[in-house]
């Protein structure tokens, strides 16, 4: 199935949050983990989501509608970026919490994890928070074209052990397209829940 993605709405403040009609899957991950690259790969365009060599480019909730399915990918600000102010980070955290809290349209959170790194404390905190809230997790190991296959498999198994009830992490590369079909299938499946 051919899918397209279009940016529908950008939200910077809690007061801008409004109910968006359609199933939603949030994209979450550390700054510089490749969220914007993933969105662009899925969209088949290089410039839908802004990519920067400086982490922390996404500072808003960006709603992308997936056609023809009709569900939304909601790109959240990257976390763990140290070069912005504490005030800015606190503002993002409040916005993300307001978005997630009692959001009946949120079906899952696709958590992007860097396949070159062992589990990071900040990623463990996010996944634990989501599990506590009862929000399903779609784990995605990004930049999967970079490590050796043996290392990818070891990390994939480690994350599966950590996340217990979540599916096996999807190995994904925005550069090569590795795992793209698997990811689309998973997103569409969760959007139907």
Secondary structure, 3 states (H helix, E strand, C coil): CCCEEEEEEEECCHHHCCCCCCCEEEEEEECCCCHHHHHHHHHCCCCCCCCCCCCCCCCCEEEEEEECCCCEEEECCCECCCCCCHHHHHHHHHHHHHHHCCCCCEEEEEEEEECCCCCCHHHHHHHHHHHHHCCCEEEEEECCCCCCHHHHHHHHHHHHHHHCCCCCCEECCCCCCCCHHHHHHHHHHHHCC
